[in-house]
Amino acid sequence: MQVTDLNGCPIEITNLKEAIKMARQYKEYRHEDKSFSEFDKRQKAYWLDMYEKLTVIRKQSSTIKILER
């Protein structure tokens, strides 16, 4: 499956569970050096967007499986 990232680039997702785990971790990452604060803000926005998109896909996938039963 593909997800379009915050920059409009398509990202191929081969393992949804692992991708969600990675996005959850990365959205909380911060540098100790405060000179990276602007970079960290952009990165947080990127990973938060990706995490939200991936969790929506997971929820949709669960709903489809329930409906197929």
HELIX and SHEET records of a PDB file:
HELIX    1   1 LEU A   16  TYR A   26  1                                  11    
HELIX    2   2 LYS A   34  PHE A   36  5                                   3    
HELIX    3   3 SER A   37  GLU A   68  1                                  32    
SHEET    1   A 2 GLN A   2  THR A   4  0                                        
SHEET    2   A 2 PRO A  10  GLU A  12 -1                                        
END                                                                             
